[in-house]
Amino acid sequence: MTVGVSYGSDLTKSRDVILATLKKIDLVLPEPDITVEVVEMADSSVNFVVRPWVKNADYWTVYFRAHKDIKEALDAAGIEIPFPQMDIHLPPNAPAALTA
C-alpha cells in the first residue's frame, strides 16, 4: 500500500501512527516485521510504502481495513492527507481579466 502525508507533516509521527494502527489489526502477522518507510517525495505528498504481512486468505480483509483504519488514525492525530492541487501565481501587473 502507499499512504501519502503532507509535506508539513512530522514524518516520524506519521510513521509511528501508521505502524501502531497496523499492529492493532489482529490478522497482521507478527513476523516478518511490518514495513513503513518513506518511498517517494511526490508532487503533493510524501509517500510511505506500507507492507504488513498476512495470510493469503486474509489479504483483502486487511487491505480494506488497513486503509480505513490508517485514514482515521491519521485524522485523529491531526496529520493531513493531501490531495493533488496546483498553486498559480500571477505577477502584480497581470491584466485585470486574469486577476478578477
VMD Tcl script that builds the backbone (N, CA, C; Angstrom):
set m [mol new atoms 300]
animate dup $m
set s [atomselect $m all]
$s set {name element resname resid chain x y z} {
  {N N MET 1 A 0.846 -1.170 0.000}
  {CA C MET 1 A 0.000 0.000 0.000}
  {C C MET 1 A 0.891 1.232 0.000}
  {N N THR 2 A 0.344 2.340 -0.454}
  {CA C THR 2 A 1.017 3.625 -0.395}
  {C C THR 2 A 0.130 4.588 0.374}
  {N N VAL 3 A 0.721 5.275 1.340}
  {CA C VAL 3 A -0.002 6.266 2.136}
  {C C VAL 3 A 0.764 7.571 2.030}
  {N N GLY 4 A 0.074 8.631 1.607}
  {CA C GLY 4 A 0.704 9.935 1.468}
  {C C GLY 4 A 0.305 10.880 2.574}
  {N N VAL 5 A 1.273 11.654 3.052}
  {CA C VAL 5 A 1.011 12.695 4.042}
  {C C VAL 5 A 1.544 14.011 3.485}
  {N N SER 6 A 1.086 15.111 4.061}
  {CA C SER 6 A 1.508 16.418 3.559}
  {C C SER 6 A 2.982 16.648 3.853}
  {N N TYR 7 A 3.573 17.546 3.070}
  {CA C TYR 7 A 4.979 17.899 3.267}
  {C C TYR 7 A 5.216 18.538 4.628}
  {N N GLY 8 A 4.204 19.142 5.206}
  {CA C GLY 8 A 4.344 19.763 6.524}
  {C C GLY 8 A 4.197 18.795 7.686}
  {N N SER 9 A 3.891 17.549 7.401}
  {CA C SER 9 A 3.678 16.561 8.463}
  {C C SER 9 A 4.995 16.100 9.069}
  {N N ASP 10 A 4.939 15.748 10.342}
  {CA C ASP 10 A 6.074 15.143 11.035}
  {C C ASP 10 A 6.163 13.694 10.554}
  {N N LEU 11 A 7.230 13.358 9.841}
  {CA C LEU 11 A 7.335 12.029 9.233}
  {C C LEU 11 A 7.497 10.924 10.271}
  {N N THR 12 A 8.205 11.199 11.350}
  {CA C THR 12 A 8.366 10.183 12.393}
  {C C THR 12 A 7.022 9.886 13.051}
  {N N LYS 13 A 6.277 10.942 13.361}
  {CA C LYS 13 A 4.948 10.755 13.961}
  {C C LYS 13 A 4.025 10.025 12.980}
  {N N SER 14 A 4.062 10.409 11.714}
  {CA C SER 14 A 3.220 9.756 10.703}
  {C C SER 14 A 3.530 8.271 10.632}
  {N N ARG 15 A 4.813 7.938 10.582}
  {CA C ARG 15 A 5.225 6.529 10.525}
  {C C ARG 15 A 4.745 5.782 11.763}
  {N N ASP 16 A 4.921 6.398 12.941}
  {CA C ASP 16 A 4.508 5.758 14.194}
  {C C ASP 16 A 3.003 5.496 14.222}
  {N N VAL 17 A 2.213 6.455 13.740}
  {CA C VAL 17 A 0.754 6.291 13.719}
  {C C VAL 17 A 0.367 5.144 12.786}
  {N N ILE 18 A 0.961 5.098 11.608}
  {CA C ILE 18 A 0.650 4.029 10.643}
  {C C ILE 18 A 1.037 2.673 11.223}
  {N N LEU 19 A 2.238 2.576 11.784}
  {CA C LEU 19 A 2.717 1.311 12.341}
  {C C LEU 19 A 1.845 0.845 13.504}
  {N N ALA 20 A 1.518 1.748 14.419}
  {CA C ALA 20 A 0.675 1.389 15.562}
  {C C ALA 20 A -0.706 0.927 15.110}
  {N N THR 21 A -1.226 1.565 14.071}
  {CA C THR 21 A -2.543 1.198 13.545}
  {C C THR 21 A -2.519 -0.220 12.983}
  {N N LEU 22 A -1.487 -0.530 12.234}
  {CA C LEU 22 A -1.384 -1.875 11.653}
  {C C LEU 22 A -1.216 -2.948 12.721}
  {N N LYS 23 A -0.499 -2.629 13.775}
  {CA C LYS 23 A -0.272 -3.607 14.851}
  {C C LYS 23 A -1.555 -3.934 15.605}
  {N N LYS 24 A -2.569 -3.076 15.497}
  {CA C LYS 24 A -3.853 -3.331 16.150}
  {C C LYS 24 A -4.745 -4.271 15.336}
  {N N ILE 25 A -4.397 -4.514 14.099}
  {CA C ILE 25 A -5.200 -5.405 13.253}
  {C C ILE 25 A -4.754 -6.831 13.528}
  {N N ASP 26 A -5.649 -7.617 14.131}
  {CA C ASP 26 A -5.266 -8.954 14.596}
  {C C ASP 26 A -4.844 -9.915 13.481}
  {N N LEU 27 A -5.230 -9.667 12.250}
  {CA C LEU 27 A -4.862 -10.562 11.143}
  {C C LEU 27 A -3.468 -10.279 10.577}
  {N N VAL 28 A -2.853 -9.174 11.003}
  {CA C VAL 28 A -1.479 -8.878 10.573}
  {C C VAL 28 A -0.543 -9.783 11.358}
  {N N LEU 29 A 0.341 -10.466 10.629}
  {CA C LEU 29 A 1.262 -11.407 11.259}
  {C C LEU 29 A 2.396 -10.668 11.989}
  {N N PRO 30 A 2.850 -11.233 13.117}
  {CA C PRO 30 A 3.928 -10.586 13.870}
  {C C PRO 30 A 5.300 -10.689 13.181}
  {N N GLU 31 A 5.472 -11.666 12.336}
  {CA C GLU 31 A 6.733 -11.878 11.604}
  {C C GLU 31 A 6.407 -12.147 10.151}
  {N N PRO 32 A 7.175 -11.648 9.223}
  {CA C PRO 32 A 8.251 -10.676 9.368}
  {C C PRO 32 A 7.699 -9.307 9.766}
  {N N ASP 33 A 8.609 -8.422 10.129}
  {CA C ASP 33 A 8.220 -7.088 10.576}
  {C C ASP 33 A 7.436 -6.334 9.500}
  {N N ILE 34 A 6.547 -5.470 9.957}
  {CA C ILE 34 A 5.801 -4.573 9.074}
  {C C ILE 34 A 6.772 -3.532 8.517}
  {N N THR 35 A 6.651 -3.231 7.245}
  {CA C THR 35 A 7.460 -2.178 6.619}
  {C C THR 35 A 6.616 -0.916 6.498}
  {N N VAL 36 A 7.118 0.178 7.037}
  {CA C VAL 36 A 6.524 1.510 6.854}
  {C C VAL 36 A 7.704 2.458 6.655}
  {N N GLU 37 A 7.964 2.818 5.405}
  {CA C GLU 37 A 9.127 3.643 5.089}
  {C C GLU 37 A 8.770 4.680 4.026}
  {N N VAL 38 A 9.441 5.829 4.075}
  {CA C VAL 38 A 9.252 6.843 3.037}
  {C C VAL 38 A 9.789 6.272 1.732}
  {N N VAL 39 A 8.957 6.317 0.705}
  {CA C VAL 39 A 9.337 5.760 -0.587}
  {C C VAL 39 A 9.419 6.812 -1.681}
  {N N GLU 40 A 8.733 7.960 -1.478}
  {CA C GLU 40 A 8.684 8.932 -2.564}
  {C C GLU 40 A 8.314 10.314 -2.035}
  {N N MET 41 A 8.934 11.312 -2.623}
  {CA C MET 41 A 8.526 12.698 -2.401}
  {C C MET 41 A 7.802 13.113 -3.673}
  {N N ALA 42 A 6.490 12.967 -3.657}
  {CA C ALA 42 A 5.662 13.171 -4.843}
  {C C ALA 42 A 5.252 14.641 -4.980}
  {N N ASP 43 A 4.475 14.926 -6.007}
  {CA C ASP 43 A 4.052 16.306 -6.277}
  {C C ASP 43 A 3.303 16.938 -5.113}
  {N N SER 44 A 2.384 16.181 -4.487}
  {CA C SER 44 A 1.530 16.757 -3.447}
  {C C SER 44 A 1.688 16.094 -2.088}
  {N N SER 45 A 2.551 15.082 -1.986}
  {CA C SER 45 A 2.655 14.354 -0.723}
  {C C SER 45 A 4.003 13.663 -0.583}
  {N N VAL 46 A 4.316 13.346 0.665}
  {CA C VAL 46 A 5.427 12.444 0.962}
  {C C VAL 46 A 4.774 11.083 1.152}
  {N N ASN 47 A 5.205 10.101 0.367}
  {CA C ASN 47 A 4.542 8.800 0.356}
  {C C ASN 47 A 5.320 7.747 1.130}
  {N N PHE 48 A 4.576 7.006 1.932}
  {CA C PHE 48 A 5.112 5.852 2.643}
  {C C PHE 48 A 4.712 4.582 1.897}
  {N N VAL 49 A 5.625 3.640 1.806}
  {CA C VAL 49 A 5.261 2.296 1.384}
  {C C VAL 49 A 4.879 1.567 2.675}
  {N N VAL 50 A 3.760 0.860 2.638}
  {CA C VAL 50 A 3.219 0.203 3.828}
  {C C VAL 50 A 3.000 -1.268 3.486}
  {N N ARG 51 A 3.736 -2.157 4.176}
  {CA C ARG 51 A 3.685 -3.581 3.858}
  {C C ARG 51 A 3.511 -4.424 5.123}
  {N N PRO 52 A 2.268 -4.673 5.531}
  {CA C PRO 52 A 2.057 -5.657 6.595}
  {C C PRO 52 A 2.034 -7.061 5.980}
  {N N TRP 53 A 2.404 -8.040 6.750}
  {CA C TRP 53 A 2.368 -9.429 6.279}
  {C C TRP 53 A 1.119 -10.105 6.816}
  {N N VAL 54 A 0.434 -10.827 5.932}
  {CA C VAL 54 A -0.803 -11.523 6.287}
  {C C VAL 54 A -0.862 -12.872 5.575}
  {N N LYS 55 A -1.757 -13.713 6.034}
  {CA C LYS 55 A -2.021 -14.959 5.306}
  {C C LYS 55 A -2.748 -14.608 4.017}
  {N N ASN 56 A -2.534 -15.407 2.983}
  {CA C ASN 56 A -3.164 -15.145 1.681}
  {C C ASN 56 A -4.672 -14.940 1.802}
  {N N ALA 57 A -5.315 -15.757 2.581}
  {CA C ALA 57 A -6.770 -15.693 2.706}
  {C C ALA 57 A -7.247 -14.397 3.370}
  {N N ASP 58 A -6.356 -13.735 4.114}
  {CA C ASP 58 A -6.724 -12.515 4.844}
  {C C ASP 58 A -6.337 -11.236 4.109}
  {N N TYR 59 A -5.723 -11.365 2.942}
  {CA C TYR 59 A -5.161 -10.203 2.241}
  {C C TYR 59 A -6.181 -9.085 2.056}
  {N N TRP 60 A -7.315 -9.373 1.411}
  {CA C TRP 60 A -8.267 -8.302 1.094}
  {C C TRP 60 A -8.920 -7.730 2.344}
  {N N THR 61 A -9.177 -8.573 3.318}
  {CA C THR 61 A -9.759 -8.084 4.573}
  {C C THR 61 A -8.829 -7.061 5.221}
  {N N VAL 62 A -7.557 -7.397 5.300}
  {CA C VAL 62 A -6.579 -6.490 5.906}
  {C C VAL 62 A -6.366 -5.269 5.019}
  {N N TYR 63 A -6.309 -5.456 3.728}
  {CA C TYR 63 A -6.094 -4.350 2.785}
  {C C TYR 63 A -7.151 -3.264 2.978}
  {N N PHE 64 A -8.421 -3.669 2.977}
  {CA C PHE 64 A -9.506 -2.698 3.114}
  {C C PHE 64 A -9.538 -2.086 4.516}
  {N N ARG 65 A -9.382 -2.915 5.533}
  {CA C ARG 65 A -9.431 -2.410 6.905}
  {C C ARG 65 A -8.250 -1.483 7.188}
  {N N ALA 66 A -7.068 -1.833 6.698}
  {CA C ALA 66 A -5.881 -1.016 6.957}
  {C C ALA 66 A -6.048 0.375 6.366}
  {N N HIS 67 A -6.552 0.463 5.153}
  {CA C HIS 67 A -6.756 1.781 4.549}
  {C C HIS 67 A -7.713 2.629 5.395}
  {N N LYS 68 A -8.818 2.040 5.802}
  {CA C LYS 68 A -9.802 2.762 6.617}
  {C C LYS 68 A -9.206 3.166 7.952}
  {N N ASP 69 A -8.572 2.215 8.635}
  {CA C ASP 69 A -8.028 2.486 9.966}
  {C C ASP 69 A -6.890 3.504 9.922}
  {N N ILE 70 A -6.031 3.415 8.910}
  {CA C ILE 70 A -4.930 4.372 8.783}
  {C C ILE 70 A -5.466 5.772 8.545}
  {N N LYS 71 A -6.439 5.906 7.675}
  {CA C LYS 71 A -7.052 7.226 7.414}
  {C C LYS 71 A -7.615 7.809 8.704}
  {N N GLU 72 A -8.375 7.025 9.437}
  {CA C GLU 72 A -8.978 7.502 10.672}
  {C C GLU 72 A -7.914 7.846 11.718}
  {N N ALA 73 A -6.856 7.053 11.808}
  {CA C ALA 73 A -5.794 7.300 12.785}
  {C C ALA 73 A -5.007 8.564 12.440}
  {N N LEU 74 A -4.713 8.764 11.164}
  {CA C LEU 74 A -4.013 9.977 10.757}
  {C C LEU 74 A -4.874 11.212 11.019}
  {N N ASP 75 A -6.168 11.116 10.728}
  {CA C ASP 75 A -7.085 12.221 11.022}
  {C C ASP 75 A -7.078 12.539 12.520}
  {N N ALA 76 A -7.189 11.509 13.347}
  {CA C ALA 76 A -7.227 11.700 14.798}
  {C C ALA 76 A -5.926 12.318 15.322}
  {N N ALA 77 A -4.819 12.021 14.654}
  {CA C ALA 77 A -3.518 12.559 15.071}
  {C C ALA 77 A -3.248 13.942 14.481}
  {N N GLY 78 A -4.182 14.447 13.677}
  {CA C GLY 78 A -4.011 15.763 13.070}
  {C C GLY 78 A -3.003 15.772 11.931}
  {N N ILE 79 A -2.793 14.623 11.322}
  {CA C ILE 79 A -1.852 14.510 10.209}
  {C C ILE 79 A -2.641 14.593 8.908}
  {N N GLU 80 A -2.275 15.571 8.083}
  {CA C GLU 80 A -3.013 15.840 6.858}
  {C C GLU 80 A -2.658 14.846 5.756}
  {N N ILE 81 A -3.697 14.334 5.102}
  {CA C ILE 81 A -3.539 13.535 3.888}
  {C C ILE 81 A -3.908 14.474 2.744}
  {N N PRO 82 A -2.922 14.910 1.978}
  {CA C PRO 82 A -3.185 15.923 0.958}
  {C C PRO 82 A -3.856 15.347 -0.280}
  {N N PHE 83 A -4.369 16.238 -1.086}
  {CA C PHE 83 A -4.913 15.877 -2.382}
  {C C PHE 83 A -4.175 16.701 -3.421}
  {N N PRO 84 A -4.119 16.230 -4.645}
  {CA C PRO 84 A -3.394 16.998 -5.677}
  {C C PRO 84 A -3.986 18.394 -5.834}
  {N N GLN 85 A -3.109 19.375 -5.896}
  {CA C GLN 85 A -3.550 20.750 -6.091}
  {C C GLN 85 A -2.448 21.523 -6.801}
  {N N MET 86 A -2.819 22.651 -7.364}
  {CA C MET 86 A -1.865 23.486 -8.077}
  {C C MET 86 A -2.051 24.926 -7.625}
  {N N ASP 87 A -0.963 25.574 -7.271}
  {CA C ASP 87 A -0.988 26.993 -6.936}
  {C C ASP 87 A -0.563 27.775 -8.167}
  {N N ILE 88 A -1.324 28.812 -8.486}
  {CA C ILE 88 A -0.999 29.664 -9.623}
  {C C ILE 88 A -0.666 31.041 -9.085}
  {N N HIS 89 A 0.503 31.544 -9.456}
  {CA C HIS 89 A 0.954 32.859 -9.003}
  {C C HIS 89 A 0.975 33.803 -10.195}
  {N N LEU 90 A 0.258 34.916 -10.073}
  {CA C LEU 90 A 0.220 35.923 -11.138}
  {C C LEU 90 A 1.065 37.118 -10.717}
  {N N PRO 91 A 1.781 37.696 -11.660}
  {CA C PRO 91 A 2.584 38.878 -11.328}
  {C C PRO 91 A 1.670 40.046 -10.950}
  {N N PRO 92 A 2.182 40.976 -10.154}
  {CA C PRO 92 A 1.350 42.115 -9.715}
  {C C PRO 92 A 0.795 42.933 -10.862}
  {N N ASN 93 A 1.455 42.957 -11.987}
  {CA C ASN 93 A 0.989 43.765 -13.126}
  {C C ASN 93 A 0.204 42.937 -14.145}
  {N N ALA 94 A -0.366 41.821 -13.737}
  {CA C ALA 94 A -1.146 40.981 -14.639}
  {C C ALA 94 A -2.403 41.725 -15.089}
  {N N PRO 95 A -2.883 41.479 -16.299}
  {CA C PRO 95 A -4.116 42.124 -16.779}
  {C C PRO 95 A -5.288 41.862 -15.830}
  {N N ALA 96 A -6.164 42.821 -15.684}
  {CA C ALA 96 A -7.297 42.720 -14.757}
  {C C ALA 96 A -8.157 41.501 -15.045}
  {N N ALA 97 A -8.288 41.115 -16.300}
  {CA C ALA 97 A -9.125 39.966 -16.671}
  {C C ALA 97 A -8.583 38.686 -16.025}
  {N N LEU 98 A -7.298 38.612 -15.770}
  {CA C LEU 98 A -6.715 37.414 -15.161}
  {C C LEU 98 A -6.821 37.401 -13.652}
  {N N THR 99 A -6.952 38.537 -13.029}
  {CA C THR 99 A -6.961 38.610 -11.578}
  {C C THR 99 A -8.350 38.745 -10.995}
  {N N ALA 100 A -9.370 38.926 -11.835}
  {CA C ALA 100 A -10.719 39.114 -11.312}
  {C C ALA 100 A -11.363 37.807 -10.927}
}
mol reanalyze $m
mol bondsrecalc $m
mol representation Tube
mol addrep $m
